[in-house]
Amino acid sequence: MNTEQEQWFEEWFEKLVKKSASKQSYMHFDRSFNYVKRKEAIKTFFAGPIDNVSRHSFYPLIKYNKVNKRIKKIKKTDGGIGIEVKEKVRPISYAAHFDSIIYSWYAFCLSKLYTAFIKEQKFFENVIAYLPLGKSNMHFSHDVQAYIKKKGDCIAITYDIEHFFDTLGHQHLSEKWLDILNKPQLPRDHKTLFKHVTEYSYVLKEDIESVFPETFRVDRFRYCTPAQFRKYLRGSKFISDNPDIDKKMGIPQGLPISSVLSNIYMIDFDREISRIANEKDAFYRRYSDDIIIVCDQRNAEAIQQVIENGIRHAKLRINDSKTELRIFRVDEFGEMGCFDAAGNASKLQYLGFEFDGKQSYLRPSTVTRVARKRKIAISSAINKAYGPTGHSTYIYRKSLGRQFHINAPSKGSSGFMKYGKSAIRALNSESIALQLQRVSKKLEKNLKKAIEKKEAKLIRDKVTFNHKI
């Protein structure tokens, strides 16, 4: 390693240790290990010949589907209000422990090179995902809203790239990877990584747990020994390949290197949209597969055409159902409003927040999700408090308050309430504060109702209880 690489290693390793301390260990085909104790061994591996990586035998990934339910209120044909439930399925893959270390180190190095590249190309401010910017989605939302308020009359258009990671073309990714390295061909170690993120293999988590049930495992730190892996999984029907390998596209979502590769893939697109945005005095940001452009109405059509052509050139697809156009207008009284293409009052949705031209709001789906979690948390707290082992019942109320009550101390807040309070500060939003107050009132109401219901049942069943929340 040269001096710069030594510095990079120390910076990367410090972040790796911090991240591992806050992250729960996971089961895989190899054992997890103490990074601090193995620091010198890890450093020696990366400081040695590049064949250390090119000759490394990578395990298959473990894959599962993460399902997020999205609930929103809809108007029925009879004028009533109904509920629509949609499931968003995200396939998540994760690597074995040492494989993950390799992906992480190369991701860090590529991110350094990528950051320098986009700074030199002058579109650094347009890419806001997967970079160490010290900001979160609420800060990025604030930047958009502040620009709209300052600009006045304008149009905001948001796009979503459909199945982003699953449709990244391998040839295009290879070309952009070379641009970042500034080399005519990939070095052997990078070529190995390219192969394993494009021609990847995986095993479904449920299949592993059926082949290696808990009673069969030799220890609680891994699913199997290397010998068992070779005997029961290697060459078996349980190992599958990238389903789109024939189309030469797709990388797994969830690897430490996946995010920086997705940014590298979009270099040409970001450069071109940044150029047209500067030319037309517009605002452009891309957060992974979420794109937003804010511009004057007279330039909207031309910019839309460039974006859509750029997406096609990258061999990606826009999810038309998620494309939104919002018109912002300032009236004669200096009040800004937000309208859809038909002229109806509306809100701009971006990175989990809504904006009506005056105030920011948490998305209704976020509040709905919180209501479900609150119901489950109340039920759990009551069962603990009134159960045979119920004790120190004040703790249960305090725990609920930290998650769902606005009056909980900021340092003691957790989950949704911690997020909500941070959003109030970042977006300077009274409307979000009101949303949190309503959540708090519903906590008190729901808790009181649940206690009364539980105690009524215990009385009917002639059960003695001494614990209350």
C-alpha positions as CSV (number, residue, x, y, z in Angstrom):
1,M,0.0,0.0,0.0
2,N,1.2,3.5,-0.8
3,T,0.7,6.4,1.7
4,E,-2.7,7.4,0.3
5,Q,-3.9,3.8,0.5
6,E,-2.7,3.5,4.0
7,Q,-4.7,6.6,5.0
8,W,-7.7,5.2,3.1
9,F,-7.4,1.8,5.0
10,E,-7.3,3.5,8.4
11,E,-10.4,5.7,7.5
12,W,-12.3,2.7,6.1
13,F,-11.4,0.4,9.0
14,E,-12.5,2.9,11.6
15,K,-15.9,3.2,9.8
16,L,-16.1,-0.6,9.5
17,V,-15.6,-1.1,13.2
18,K,-18.2,1.6,14.1
19,K,-20.7,0.2,11.8
20,S,-20.2,-3.4,13.1
21,A,-20.7,-2.2,16.7
22,S,-24.1,-0.8,15.9
23,K,-25.1,-3.7,13.6
24,Q,-26.4,-7.1,14.8
25,S,-24.3,-10.1,13.7
26,Y,-25.8,-12.4,11.2
27,M,-25.6,-16.0,10.2
28,H,-23.9,-17.1,7.0
29,F,-21.7,-19.9,5.6
30,D,-18.7,-18.6,7.4
31,R,-18.2,-17.3,11.0
32,S,-18.2,-13.7,11.9
33,F,-15.0,-12.4,13.5
34,N,-13.6,-9.6,15.6
35,Y,-12.4,-6.9,13.2
36,V,-10.1,-5.2,15.7
37,K,-8.3,-8.4,16.5
38,R,-7.9,-9.3,12.8
39,K,-7.0,-5.8,11.6
40,E,-3.4,-6.7,10.7
41,A,-4.5,-9.9,8.9
42,I,-7.1,-7.9,6.9
43,K,-4.6,-5.2,6.0
44,T,-2.0,-7.8,4.9
45,F,-4.6,-9.4,2.7
46,F,-5.4,-6.1,0.9
47,A,-1.8,-4.9,0.9
48,G,-0.6,-8.2,-0.7
49,P,-0.8,-9.2,-4.4
50,I,-4.1,-8.5,-6.2
51,D,-4.3,-12.3,-6.7
52,N,-5.3,-12.5,-3.0
53,V,-8.7,-11.3,-4.2
54,S,-8.8,-12.9,-7.7
55,R,-8.0,-16.3,-6.2
56,H,-10.4,-15.9,-3.3
57,S,-13.3,-18.4,-3.2
58,F,-16.6,-16.4,-2.7
59,Y,-19.6,-18.1,-1.1
60,P,-23.0,-17.7,-2.7
61,L,-25.1,-14.9,-1.4
62,I,-28.0,-15.4,0.8
63,K,-31.2,-13.9,-0.5
64,Y,-34.6,-13.0,0.9
65,N,-37.5,-10.8,0.0
66,K,-38.2,-7.8,2.1
67,V,-41.9,-6.9,1.9
68,N,-43.1,-3.4,2.8
69,K,-46.9,-2.8,3.0
70,R,-48.0,0.6,1.8
71,I,-51.5,1.6,2.9
72,K,-53.3,4.7,1.7
73,K,-56.8,6.0,1.8
74,I,-58.8,6.1,-1.4
75,K,-62.2,7.5,-2.4
76,K,-64.7,4.8,-3.3
77,T,-67.2,5.1,-6.2
78,D,-70.0,5.6,-3.7
79,G,-68.2,8.6,-2.1
80,G,-66.9,6.7,0.9
81,I,-63.3,6.3,2.1
82,G,-61.6,3.0,1.5
83,I,-58.1,1.5,2.2
84,E,-55.8,0.4,-0.5
85,V,-52.9,-2.0,0.5
86,K,-50.0,-2.4,-1.8
87,E,-47.0,-4.6,-1.2
88,K,-43.5,-3.5,-2.3
89,V,-41.2,-6.5,-2.5
90,R,-37.4,-5.8,-2.5
91,P,-35.0,-8.7,-3.0
92,I,-32.1,-8.3,-0.6
93,S,-28.9,-10.3,-0.9
94,Y,-26.1,-10.4,1.6
95,A,-22.6,-11.8,1.4
96,A,-20.6,-14.1,3.7
97,H,-18.6,-12.2,6.4
98,F,-15.2,-12.1,4.8
99,D,-16.6,-11.7,1.3
100,S,-18.5,-8.7,2.7
101,I,-15.2,-7.2,4.0
102,I,-13.7,-7.5,0.5
103,Y,-16.8,-5.8,-1.1
104,S,-16.7,-3.1,1.5
105,W,-13.0,-2.2,1.0
106,Y,-13.3,-2.0,-2.7
107,A,-16.6,0.0,-2.4
108,F,-14.7,2.5,-0.2
109,C,-11.9,2.8,-2.7
110,L,-14.2,3.2,-5.7
111,S,-16.3,5.7,-3.8
112,K,-13.2,7.8,-3.2
113,L,-12.3,7.7,-6.9
114,Y,-16.0,8.3,-8.0
115,T,-16.2,11.4,-5.7
116,A,-13.1,12.9,-7.2
117,F,-14.4,12.1,-10.7
118,I,-17.8,13.8,-10.3
119,K,-16.2,16.8,-8.6
120,E,-13.8,17.2,-11.5
121,Q,-16.8,16.8,-13.9
122,K,-18.7,19.4,-11.9
123,F,-21.9,17.4,-11.1
124,F,-21.0,16.5,-7.5
125,E,-23.9,18.4,-5.9
126,N,-26.4,16.6,-8.2
127,V,-25.8,13.1,-6.7
128,I,-27.0,12.8,-3.2
129,A,-27.3,9.1,-2.4
130,Y,-24.5,6.8,-1.0
131,L,-22.0,9.6,-0.5
132,P,-20.6,10.9,2.9
133,L,-22.4,14.2,2.7
134,G,-23.4,14.3,6.4
135,K,-27.1,14.8,5.3
136,S,-30.2,12.6,5.3
137,N,-33.4,12.5,3.2
138,M,-35.0,15.3,5.3
139,H,-32.1,17.7,4.5
140,F,-32.3,16.8,0.8
141,S,-36.1,17.5,1.0
142,H,-35.4,20.8,2.6
143,D,-33.0,21.8,-0.2
144,V,-35.7,21.1,-2.8
145,Q,-38.3,23.1,-0.9
146,A,-36.0,26.0,-0.2
147,Y,-35.2,26.2,-3.9
148,I,-38.8,26.2,-4.9
149,K,-39.7,28.9,-2.4
150,K,-36.8,31.0,-3.7
151,K,-37.6,30.4,-7.4
152,G,-41.3,31.2,-7.2
153,D,-43.4,30.0,-10.2
154,C,-42.0,26.7,-11.4
155,I,-42.6,23.1,-12.2
156,A,-41.3,20.1,-10.2
157,I,-41.1,16.7,-11.9
158,T,-40.2,13.5,-10.1
159,Y,-39.2,10.2,-11.7
160,D,-38.6,6.7,-10.3
161,I,-36.4,4.2,-12.2
162,E,-38.1,0.8,-12.3
163,H,-36.3,-2.1,-10.8
164,F,-33.1,-0.1,-10.7
165,F,-30.5,-2.6,-9.5
166,D,-32.1,-5.5,-11.3
167,T,-31.7,-3.7,-14.7
168,L,-28.2,-2.3,-14.6
169,G,-26.5,-3.4,-17.8
170,H,-23.3,-5.3,-17.4
171,Q,-21.5,-3.9,-20.5
172,H,-22.3,-0.3,-19.5
173,L,-21.3,-0.9,-15.9
174,S,-18.0,-2.3,-17.1
175,E,-17.3,0.7,-19.3
176,K,-18.1,3.2,-16.5
177,W,-16.0,1.2,-14.0
178,L,-13.1,1.6,-16.3
179,D,-13.7,5.4,-16.6
180,I,-13.5,5.7,-12.8
181,L,-10.2,3.7,-12.7
182,N,-9.0,5.5,-15.8
183,K,-7.6,2.2,-17.2
184,P,-8.0,0.4,-20.5
185,Q,-9.1,-2.8,-18.8
186,L,-10.1,-4.0,-15.4
187,P,-7.2,-5.2,-13.1
188,R,-7.6,-8.8,-12.1
189,D,-9.0,-8.0,-8.6
190,H,-11.6,-5.6,-10.0
191,K,-12.4,-8.1,-12.8
192,T,-13.1,-10.7,-10.1
193,L,-15.4,-8.4,-8.2
194,F,-17.2,-7.5,-11.5
195,K,-17.7,-11.1,-12.2
196,H,-19.1,-11.9,-8.7
197,V,-21.6,-8.9,-8.7
198,T,-22.9,-9.7,-12.3
199,E,-22.6,-13.5,-12.5
200,Y,-23.6,-13.9,-8.9
201,S,-25.1,-17.0,-7.3
202,Y,-27.4,-17.2,-4.3
203,V,-29.3,-19.4,-2.0
204,L,-32.7,-18.5,-0.7
205,K,-32.7,-18.1,3.1
206,E,-35.7,-20.4,3.6
207,D,-33.9,-23.1,1.6
208,I,-30.8,-22.9,3.8
209,E,-32.9,-23.1,7.0
210,S,-34.6,-26.2,5.6
211,V,-31.3,-27.9,4.6
212,F,-29.5,-26.8,7.8
213,P,-32.1,-26.7,10.6
214,E,-31.0,-25.3,13.9
215,T,-30.7,-28.8,15.4
216,F,-28.3,-29.8,12.6
217,R,-25.9,-26.9,13.0
218,V,-22.5,-27.3,14.6
219,D,-22.5,-23.9,16.2
220,R,-24.7,-20.8,16.4
221,F,-22.4,-18.6,14.4
222,R,-22.8,-20.1,10.9
223,Y,-25.2,-22.4,9.0
224,C,-22.6,-25.1,8.2
225,T,-19.0,-26.0,8.1
226,P,-17.1,-25.8,4.7
227,A,-17.3,-29.5,4.4
228,Q,-21.1,-29.5,5.0
229,F,-21.4,-26.7,2.4
230,R,-19.5,-28.7,-0.2
231,K,-21.5,-31.9,0.6
232,Y,-25.1,-30.5,0.8
233,L,-25.1,-27.3,-1.2
234,R,-22.3,-27.1,-3.7
235,G,-23.7,-28.2,-7.1
236,S,-27.2,-28.7,-5.6
237,K,-30.6,-27.4,-6.8
238,F,-30.6,-24.8,-4.0
239,I,-27.9,-22.6,-5.6
240,S,-29.3,-20.3,-8.3
241,D,-27.6,-17.9,-10.6
242,N,-28.5,-14.3,-11.5
243,P,-31.9,-14.8,-13.2
244,D,-31.1,-12.1,-15.8
245,I,-27.6,-13.3,-16.7
246,D,-28.7,-14.2,-20.2
247,K,-29.8,-10.5,-20.7
248,K,-26.5,-9.4,-19.2
249,M,-28.1,-7.2,-16.6
250,G,-28.7,-6.9,-12.9
251,I,-26.6,-6.7,-9.7
252,P,-27.7,-7.8,-6.2
253,Q,-29.1,-5.2,-4.0
254,G,-27.7,-5.3,-0.5
255,L,-23.9,-5.8,-1.0
256,P,-21.6,-3.1,0.4
257,I,-20.4,-2.4,-3.2
258,S,-23.9,-2.3,-4.9
259,S,-24.6,1.4,-4.0
260,V,-21.4,2.9,-5.4
261,L,-21.7,0.7,-8.5
262,S,-25.2,2.1,-9.2
263,N,-23.8,5.6,-8.9
264,I,-20.9,4.8,-11.3
265,Y,-23.4,3.3,-13.7
266,M,-25.3,6.7,-13.9
267,I,-22.2,8.9,-14.7
268,D,-23.2,9.7,-18.2
269,F,-26.8,10.4,-17.2
270,D,-25.9,12.6,-14.3
271,R,-23.4,14.6,-16.4
272,E,-25.9,15.2,-19.2
273,I,-28.8,16.2,-16.9
274,S,-26.6,18.4,-14.8
275,R,-25.5,20.1,-18.1
276,I,-29.0,20.8,-19.2
277,A,-30.1,21.9,-15.7
278,N,-27.3,24.5,-15.6
279,E,-28.1,25.6,-19.1
280,K,-31.8,26.1,-18.3
281,D,-31.3,27.4,-14.7
282,A,-33.0,24.4,-13.2
283,F,-32.4,22.3,-10.1
284,Y,-31.5,18.6,-10.5
285,R,-30.9,15.9,-7.9
286,R,-30.8,12.1,-8.1
287,Y,-31.1,10.0,-5.0
288,S,-30.4,6.4,-6.2
289,D,-33.4,5.7,-8.4
290,D,-35.4,8.8,-7.4
291,I,-35.0,11.8,-9.7
292,I,-36.3,15.4,-9.3
293,I,-36.0,18.4,-11.6
294,V,-37.3,21.9,-10.7
295,C,-37.5,24.3,-13.6
296,D,-39.4,27.1,-15.3
297,Q,-42.5,26.0,-17.0
298,R,-41.2,27.0,-20.5
299,N,-38.2,24.6,-20.1
300,A,-40.1,21.7,-18.7
301,E,-40.8,19.8,-21.9
302,A,-37.3,20.1,-23.2
303,I,-35.7,18.9,-19.9
304,Q,-38.2,16.0,-19.7
305,Q,-37.2,14.9,-23.2
306,V,-33.5,14.9,-22.2
307,I,-34.2,12.9,-19.0
308,E,-36.3,10.3,-20.9
309,N,-33.7,10.0,-23.6
310,G,-31.0,9.6,-21.0
311,I,-32.8,6.8,-19.2
312,R,-33.3,5.0,-22.5
313,H,-29.7,5.4,-23.4
314,A,-28.7,3.8,-20.0
315,K,-31.1,0.9,-20.9
316,L,-33.3,1.6,-17.9
317,R,-37.0,2.2,-17.6
318,I,-39.0,4.9,-15.9
319,N,-41.9,3.8,-13.7
320,D,-44.6,5.9,-15.3
321,S,-47.0,5.2,-12.4
322,K,-44.7,7.1,-10.1
323,T,-43.9,10.0,-12.3
324,E,-45.4,13.2,-10.9
325,L,-45.6,16.8,-12.2
326,R,-46.4,19.6,-9.7
327,I,-46.9,23.2,-10.6
328,F,-46.0,25.9,-8.0
329,R,-47.6,29.3,-8.4
330,V,-47.5,32.4,-6.3
331,D,-50.8,34.3,-6.1
332,E,-51.4,38.1,-5.9
333,F,-51.1,38.0,-2.2
334,G,-47.6,36.4,-2.3
335,E,-48.9,32.9,-1.2
336,M,-47.4,29.9,-3.0
337,G,-49.6,27.0,-3.8
338,C,-49.0,23.5,-5.3
339,F,-51.2,22.1,-8.1
340,D,-51.3,19.0,-10.3
341,A,-51.5,19.1,-14.1
342,A,-55.3,19.4,-13.9
343,G,-55.1,22.5,-11.7
344,N,-56.2,20.8,-8.5
345,A,-54.5,21.7,-5.2
346,S,-51.9,19.1,-4.4
347,K,-48.6,18.4,-2.8
348,L,-45.1,17.4,-4.0
349,Q,-43.9,14.1,-2.7
350,Y,-40.2,13.6,-2.3
351,L,-38.1,11.3,-0.2
352,G,-40.8,10.6,2.4
353,F,-42.1,14.2,2.7
354,E,-44.9,16.3,1.2
355,F,-44.7,20.0,0.3
356,D,-47.7,22.2,-0.6
357,G,-45.7,25.4,-1.3
358,K,-45.9,26.6,2.3
359,Q,-45.4,23.7,4.7
360,S,-43.8,20.3,4.9
361,Y,-45.6,17.2,6.0
362,L,-44.8,13.6,6.7
363,R,-46.4,11.4,4.1
364,P,-49.8,9.9,5.1
365,S,-48.4,6.4,4.5
366,T,-45.7,7.1,7.2
367,V,-48.3,8.1,9.7
368,T,-50.4,5.0,8.8
369,R,-47.4,2.8,9.4
370,V,-46.9,4.4,12.8
371,A,-50.5,3.7,13.7
372,R,-50.0,0.0,13.0
373,K,-46.8,-0.1,15.0
374,R,-48.4,1.8,17.9
375,K,-51.2,-0.7,18.1
376,I,-48.8,-3.6,18.3
377,A,-46.6,-1.8,20.9
378,I,-49.6,-1.0,23.1
379,S,-50.8,-4.6,22.9
380,S,-47.3,-5.9,23.8
381,A,-46.9,-3.4,26.7
382,I,-50.3,-4.4,28.2
383,N,-49.7,-8.1,28.0
384,K,-46.4,-7.6,29.8
385,A,-47.8,-5.4,32.5
386,Y,-50.9,-7.5,33.2
387,G,-49.1,-10.9,32.7
388,P,-47.8,-13.1,35.5
389,T,-44.3,-11.5,35.2
390,G,-45.5,-7.9,35.0
391,H,-43.3,-5.5,37.0
392,S,-42.3,-1.9,37.0
393,T,-45.2,-1.0,34.8
394,Y,-44.1,2.6,34.5
395,I,-41.3,1.5,32.2
396,Y,-43.9,0.3,29.7
397,R,-45.6,3.7,29.5
398,K,-42.2,5.4,29.3
399,S,-41.1,3.1,26.5
400,L,-44.3,3.8,24.5
401,G,-43.8,7.5,25.1
402,R,-40.3,7.5,23.7
403,Q,-41.6,6.0,20.5
404,F,-45.0,7.8,20.1
405,H,-45.3,10.9,22.3
406,I,-44.0,14.3,21.3
407,N,-43.4,15.3,25.0
408,A,-40.7,12.7,25.5
409,P,-37.3,14.3,26.0
410,S,-35.5,14.6,22.6
411,K,-32.5,12.6,23.9
412,G,-34.8,9.9,25.1
413,S,-37.0,9.7,21.9
414,S,-36.7,6.7,19.7
415,G,-38.0,5.3,16.5
416,F,-40.7,7.4,14.8
417,M,-40.7,10.2,17.3
418,K,-37.0,10.7,17.1
419,Y,-37.3,10.8,13.3
420,G,-40.2,13.2,13.5
421,K,-38.5,15.6,15.8
422,S,-35.4,15.6,13.6
423,A,-37.7,16.4,10.6
424,I,-39.2,19.3,12.4
425,R,-35.8,20.8,13.0
426,A,-34.5,20.1,9.5
427,L,-37.5,21.3,7.6
428,N,-38.6,24.0,10.2
429,S,-42.1,22.6,9.9
430,E,-45.0,23.5,12.2
431,S,-47.2,21.0,10.2
432,I,-45.0,18.0,11.1
433,A,-45.1,19.2,14.8
434,L,-49.0,19.1,14.5
435,Q,-48.8,15.6,13.0
436,L,-46.7,14.4,15.9
437,Q,-49.1,16.0,18.4
438,R,-52.0,14.1,16.8
439,V,-50.0,10.9,17.1
440,S,-49.4,11.6,20.8
441,K,-53.1,12.2,21.5
442,K,-54.0,9.0,19.8
443,L,-51.4,7.2,21.9
444,E,-53.2,8.4,25.1
445,K,-56.6,7.5,23.7
446,N,-55.6,4.1,22.3
447,L,-53.8,3.2,25.5
448,K,-56.7,4.2,27.8
449,K,-59.1,2.2,25.6
450,A,-56.8,-0.9,25.6
451,I,-56.4,-0.8,29.4
452,E,-60.1,-0.6,29.9
453,K,-60.7,-3.5,27.6
454,K,-58.0,-5.6,29.2
455,E,-59.2,-5.0,32.7
456,A,-62.8,-5.7,31.8
457,K,-61.8,-9.0,30.3
458,L,-59.8,-9.9,33.4
459,I,-62.7,-9.0,35.7
460,R,-65.1,-11.2,33.5
461,D,-62.6,-14.0,33.7
462,K,-62.2,-13.5,37.5
463,V,-58.5,-13.0,37.2
464,T,-56.7,-11.1,39.9
465,F,-54.3,-8.4,38.7
466,N,-52.1,-5.9,40.5
467,H,-50.3,-4.3,37.6
468,K,-51.3,-1.3,35.6
469,I,-49.6,0.7,32.9
